[in-house]
Amino acid sequence: MHHPTGMATAVFEDPVDGFKGSFATSILCQEFYESDPSRGFVRGFQMQAARSDGPLGAAVGVYLPRVPWGAGHHARFREILARAASLTVTTEDLPREESRVTLDPDLTDRMDVPAPKMTYALDDDTHEMIRFGLGKAETALREAGAREVVSQDLVTEAGFDLLGAARMGEDPETSVTDAFGRLHDCPNATAAHGSVLVTAAALNPTPTLRALALPAADAMLLERGA
């Protein structure tokens, strides 16, 4: 699982000092987080405000809207610098049987060990979720007074964060690790990372992974009599 994401970027008439402060998560909206069958997809997404770039980022167009090189570059640069802000749409990627990590049948390293092969693609549910979410983000930015809004699907067939493939659970038939991240088939090995999550949720996973790492570490210490 990943976090397929879209972003709507707005340009405002007045400076909003978008290059100051933390990059993201300063303002959150979870109005569309829960499932609503009327939307045409299951689960939901989180919108979060993201600031714009400083002079260098604005000049090279790290985020939309782009600043073209050549004639008009400086004029467009002055229009965007300090006047842009974004809303990102972070979707909840659900586990799918087709999405998995296996051993590559052909590719090996220099020791002839098979390389990992990741099979992953977005389903129609997620595509529809991003489309719907970008529409809501564009509406919010225009209501806030934006004179220009440009949207982009940041990652078409993947997303941020690497999650899942070794889900946590009590039953070895339906999960890979126990509640402390210990592998059912190899208790001496512990997975203390995003692979144990059973759903991607629509949130940045780092705080959750930290919370999972603490009991995993405690369990290892107890087993060793520490």
Rosetta blueprint (number, residue, H / E / L):
1 M L
2 H L
3 H E
4 P L
5 T E
6 G E
7 M E
8 A E
9 T E
10 A E
11 V E
12 F L
13 E L
14 D L
15 P L
16 V L
17 D L
18 G L
19 F L
20 K L
21 G L
22 S L
23 F L
24 A E
25 T E
26 S E
27 I E
28 L E
29 C E
30 Q L
31 E L
32 F L
33 Y L
34 E L
35 S L
36 D E
37 P H
38 S H
39 R H
40 G L
41 F E
42 V L
43 R L
44 G L
45 F E
46 Q E
47 M E
48 Q E
49 A E
50 A E
51 R E
52 S L
53 D L
54 G L
55 P H
56 L H
57 G H
58 A H
59 A H
60 V H
61 G L
62 V L
63 Y L
64 L L
65 P L
66 R L
67 V L
68 P L
69 W L
70 G L
71 A L
72 G L
73 H H
74 H H
75 A H
76 R H
77 F H
78 R H
79 E H
80 I H
81 L L
82 A L
83 R L
84 A E
85 A E
86 S E
87 L E
88 T E
89 V E
90 T E
91 T E
92 E L
93 D L
94 L L
95 P L
96 R L
97 E L
98 E L
99 S L
100 R E
101 V E
102 T E
103 L E
104 D E
105 P E
106 D E
107 L E
108 T E
109 D L
110 R L
111 M L
112 D L
113 V L
114 P E
115 A E
116 P E
117 K E
118 M E
119 T E
120 Y L
121 A L
122 L L
123 D L
124 D H
125 D H
126 T H
127 H H
128 E H
129 M H
130 I H
131 R H
132 F H
133 G H
134 L H
135 G H
136 K H
137 A H
138 E H
139 T H
140 A H
141 L H
142 R H
143 E H
144 A L
145 G L
146 A L
147 R L
148 E E
149 V E
150 V E
151 S E
152 Q E
153 D E
154 L L
155 V L
156 T L
157 E L
158 A L
159 G L
160 F E
161 D L
162 L L
163 L L
164 G L
165 A L
166 A L
167 R L
168 M E
169 G L
170 E L
171 D L
172 P L
173 E L
174 T L
175 S L
176 V L
177 T E
178 D L
179 A L
180 F L
181 G L
182 R E
183 L E
184 H L
185 D L
186 C E
187 P E
188 N E
189 A E
190 T E
191 A L
192 A L
193 H L
194 G H
195 S H
196 V H
197 L L
198 V L
199 T L
200 A L
201 A L
202 A L
203 L L
204 N L
205 P L
206 T H
207 P H
208 T H
209 L H
210 R H
211 A H
212 L H
213 A H
214 L H
215 P H
216 A H
217 A H
218 D H
219 A H
220 M H
221 L H
222 L H
223 E H
224 R L
225 G L
226 A L
